[in-house]
Amino acid sequence: MTQLEIRLPITVSRQFIEDESGSNALEYGLLIALIWLSMASALAQLGLDIASVFTLLSGVYTTSIAN
């Protein structure tokens, strides 16, 4: 085996590891996914809070009509 044949796989693997093309798109995709997940969980909790407010108001309204 020649010296060039030994260095070639090392050089190719080093170039592959140091190549950062496409990493920006991946990072933006992960960031968007994280934002979407946090918004989805916040909106789900907001929906539960609004439902409990309407349930409370319904009970108050029903009690005031009965009296």
Secondary structure, DSSP 4 states (H G I P E B T S, - for coil): --HHHHHHHHHHHHHHHH--TTHHHHHHHHHHHHHHHHHHHHHHHHHHHHHHHHHHHHHHHHHHHH-
